[in-house]
Amino acid sequence: MVAEQPRRGFSPWRLLPLLVLILGLVLFFAFGLHRYFTLGALREHRAWLIDWVGAHMAFAALSFVVLFAAVTAFSLPIASPLTVLGGFLFGAVLGTLWVVIGATAGATALFLAARTALADLLRARAGPALQKMQAGFAENALSYLLFLRLVPAFPFFLVNLAPAFLGVRLSTFVLGTFIGIIPGTFVYAYLGRGLGEILDSDQEISFKSLVTPQILAALALLAVFALLPVLYKKLRQWQAARR
């Protein structure tokens, strides 16, 4: 009979990746960097940005992808303005592509950091709400993740963390993130195409005011379609139970 191996205690070093990401978020506000991601700042530096992107397109695209990955990984609250800026500088299609690549890379980094640091600890202490989410992911992880990505009401960083705590496979997380954020990203990038007219005017407008209720309703409808596989499975189970 083989003796049972003692369980290893929780190592504080596992928290290091998550602590680095939290520190980045704190420093972002401590140095006031959020002030550089406003329409006023864009209006002031608009000419320089357009000239620089035009002269260094490949490097500008790579820099934008890296920047967006960092913004996502550190959960900085500027993803929406940065997506609009991507559409303004690169166009709706390329802007969407660079944002999706950067956001997926950053979200994956946060997912891995959270899973390494706290997943086992939080899963052992999971309450009823987290257990219900775990059931949803267990039934159809990809459809459930697509739904969470498409619904604008769910904060992006929370959707990065919850799957890490609930044992979602990395491949499912990456695929669900990449596909699920395309519609919303394209909407914001497309809005960026018309940003030049707003910058030429003297009206004061925020990034949030660019998104209309009609756009949010369209994204919500897409989220319902993402749940169709789950609803179909529930229907089949209900029909089988009645027989």
C-alpha positions in Angstrom: 0.0 0.0 0.0 1.4 3.3 -1.1 1.5 6.0 1.6 -0.6 9.1 0.9 1.5 12.1 -0.1 1.1 15.1 2.1 -0.7 18.0 0.5 1.4 21.0 -0.4 0.5 24.2 1.3 -0.4 27.3 -0.7 2.7 29.1 -1.8 2.6 33.0 -1.7 4.8 33.0 -4.9 1.7 31.8 -6.8 0.2 35.2 -6.1 3.0 37.1 -7.8 1.6 37.3 -11.3 -1.8 38.6 -10.0 -0.1 41.1 -7.7 1.9 42.5 -10.6 -1.3 43.1 -12.6 -3.0 44.8 -9.6 0.1 47.0 -9.1 -0.1 48.0 -12.7 -3.7 49.1 -12.3 -2.8 51.1 -9.2 0.1 52.9 -10.9 -2.0 53.7 -13.9 -4.3 55.9 -11.8 -1.5 57.1 -9.5 0.4 58.7 -12.4 -2.9 60.0 -13.9 -2.4 58.2 -17.2 -6.2 57.9 -17.7 -6.2 61.6 -18.6 -4.4 60.8 -21.9 -7.3 58.6 -23.1 -10.0 61.2 -23.6 -11.5 62.9 -26.7 -9.9 66.1 -25.6 -6.4 64.5 -25.6 -7.1 62.9 -29.0 -8.2 66.2 -30.4 -5.0 67.8 -29.3 -2.7 65.1 -30.6 -4.8 64.0 -33.6 -2.5 65.3 -36.4 0.6 63.8 -34.8 -1.0 60.4 -34.4 -2.3 60.3 -38.0 1.1 61.3 -39.4 2.9 58.7 -37.2 0.6 55.9 -38.0 0.8 56.7 -41.7 4.6 56.7 -41.7 5.0 53.6 -39.5 1.9 51.5 -40.2 3.4 48.1 -39.3 5.1 49.3 -36.1 2.0 51.3 -35.2 -0.2 48.3 -35.6 2.1 46.1 -33.5 2.4 48.8 -30.8 -1.4 49.1 -30.7 -1.8 45.4 -30.2 0.8 45.3 -27.4 -0.8 48.3 -25.8 -4.3 46.8 -25.9 -3.0 43.5 -24.5 -1.5 45.4 -21.6 -4.7 47.4 -21.0 -6.7 44.1 -20.9 -4.3 42.2 -18.7 -4.1 45.1 -16.2 -7.9 45.6 -16.4 -7.4 49.3 -17.2 -10.8 51.0 -17.8 -9.9 52.5 -21.2 -10.6 49.5 -23.4 -13.7 51.1 -25.1 -12.0 54.5 -25.9 -9.0 52.6 -27.1 -11.2 50.5 -29.4 -12.8 53.6 -30.9 -9.3 55.1 -31.3 -8.3 51.9 -33.2 -11.2 52.3 -35.6 -10.2 56.0 -36.1 -6.5 55.3 -36.8 -6.7 52.0 -38.7 -10.3 51.8 -40.0 -13.2 49.6 -38.8 -11.8 46.2 -40.2 -8.2 46.5 -39.3 -9.0 48.3 -36.0 -11.3 45.4 -35.1 -8.6 42.9 -35.9 -5.8 44.5 -33.9 -8.2 45.0 -30.9 -9.4 41.4 -31.0 -5.8 40.0 -31.1 -4.6 42.3 -28.3 -7.6 41.8 -26.1 -7.5 38.0 -26.5 -3.8 38.0 -25.6 -4.3 40.2 -22.6 -7.4 38.3 -21.4 -5.5 35.0 -21.7 -2.6 36.4 -19.6 -5.1 37.5 -16.9 -6.9 34.2 -17.1 -3.6 32.3 -16.6 -2.5 34.6 -13.7 -5.8 34.1 -11.9 -5.8 30.4 -12.4 -2.3 30.0 -11.2 -2.8 32.3 -8.1 -6.2 31.7 -6.7 -8.3 29.2 -8.7 -7.9 26.2 -6.3 -8.4 28.4 -3.2 -11.6 30.1 -4.4 -13.1 27.0 -5.9 -12.8 25.3 -2.5 -14.7 28.1 -0.9 -17.2 28.7 -3.8 -20.6 29.9 -2.7 -23.9 29.0 -4.4 -23.6 31.8 -7.0 -20.2 30.6 -8.2 -21.4 27.0 -8.2 -24.3 28.0 -10.5 -21.8 29.6 -12.9 -19.7 26.5 -12.7 -22.8 24.4 -13.8 -23.3 26.7 -16.7 -19.7 26.4 -17.9 -19.8 22.6 -17.3 -22.9 22.2 -19.5 -21.6 24.2 -22.5 -18.6 26.2 -21.7 -18.2 27.8 -25.2 -21.8 28.9 -25.6 -21.9 30.3 -22.0 -18.6 32.1 -22.5 -19.8 33.6 -25.8 -23.0 34.8 -24.0 -20.9 36.5 -21.3 -18.7 38.1 -23.9 -21.6 39.5 -26.0 -23.6 40.9 -23.1 -22.3 44.5 -22.5 -23.6 44.4 -18.9 -20.9 42.0 -17.8 -17.5 43.7 -17.0 -14.8 42.3 -19.3 -12.3 41.7 -16.5 -14.9 39.6 -14.5 -15.5 37.4 -17.5 -11.7 36.9 -17.7 -11.5 35.8 -14.0 -14.6 33.7 -13.5 -13.6 30.9 -16.1 -10.2 30.7 -14.4 -11.8 29.9 -11.1 -14.3 27.5 -12.6 -11.9 25.2 -14.5 -12.7 26.2 -18.1 -10.1 24.9 -20.5 -7.6 27.3 -21.9 -8.4 26.5 -25.5 -12.2 27.1 -24.9 -11.4 30.4 -23.1 -9.2 31.6 -26.0 -11.7 30.6 -28.7 -14.7 32.0 -26.8 -12.9 35.3 -26.2 -11.6 35.7 -29.7 -15.0 35.0 -31.3 -17.2 36.6 -28.6 -15.6 40.0 -28.6 -15.7 40.5 -32.4 -19.2 42.0 -32.7 -18.8 44.5 -29.9 -15.3 45.4 -31.0 -16.5 46.1 -34.6 -19.3 48.3 -33.3 -16.8 50.5 -31.4 -14.2 50.5 -34.2 -16.9 51.5 -36.7 -17.9 54.4 -34.5 -14.3 55.4 -34.6 -14.5 55.9 -38.4 -16.8 59.0 -37.8 -14.8 60.4 -35.0 -13.0 62.9 -37.2 -16.3 64.9 -37.7 -16.8 65.0 -33.9 -13.2 66.2 -33.4 -13.7 68.9 -36.0 -16.7 70.3 -34.1 -16.6 72.2 -30.9 -19.2 70.0 -29.1 -18.2 68.3 -25.9 -18.9 64.6 -26.1 -17.6 61.5 -24.3 -16.7 58.1 -25.6 -19.7 56.5 -23.7 -22.2 58.8 -25.4 -21.2 57.4 -28.8 -22.9 54.1 -27.9 -26.7 54.2 -28.5 -29.4 52.0 -26.9 -30.0 50.4 -30.4 -26.4 49.2 -30.5 -26.7 47.7 -27.0 -29.9 46.0 -28.0 -28.2 44.4 -31.0 -25.4 43.0 -28.9 -28.0 41.6 -26.4 -29.7 39.9 -29.3 -26.5 38.3 -30.4 -26.0 37.1 -26.9 -29.3 35.3 -27.0 -28.2 33.5 -30.2 -25.1 32.4 -28.4 -27.2 30.5 -25.8 -29.3 28.7 -28.4 -27.2 25.5 -28.1 -27.8 25.4 -24.4 -31.5 26.1 -24.8 -31.8 23.3 -27.5 -30.1 20.8 -25.1 -32.5 21.8 -22.3 -35.4 21.3 -24.7 -34.2 17.8 -25.7 -33.8 16.9 -22.0 -37.3 18.1 -21.2 -38.8 16.2 -24.1 -36.9 13.0 -23.1 -38.2 13.3 -19.5 -41.8 13.5 -20.7 -41.6 10.3 -22.6 
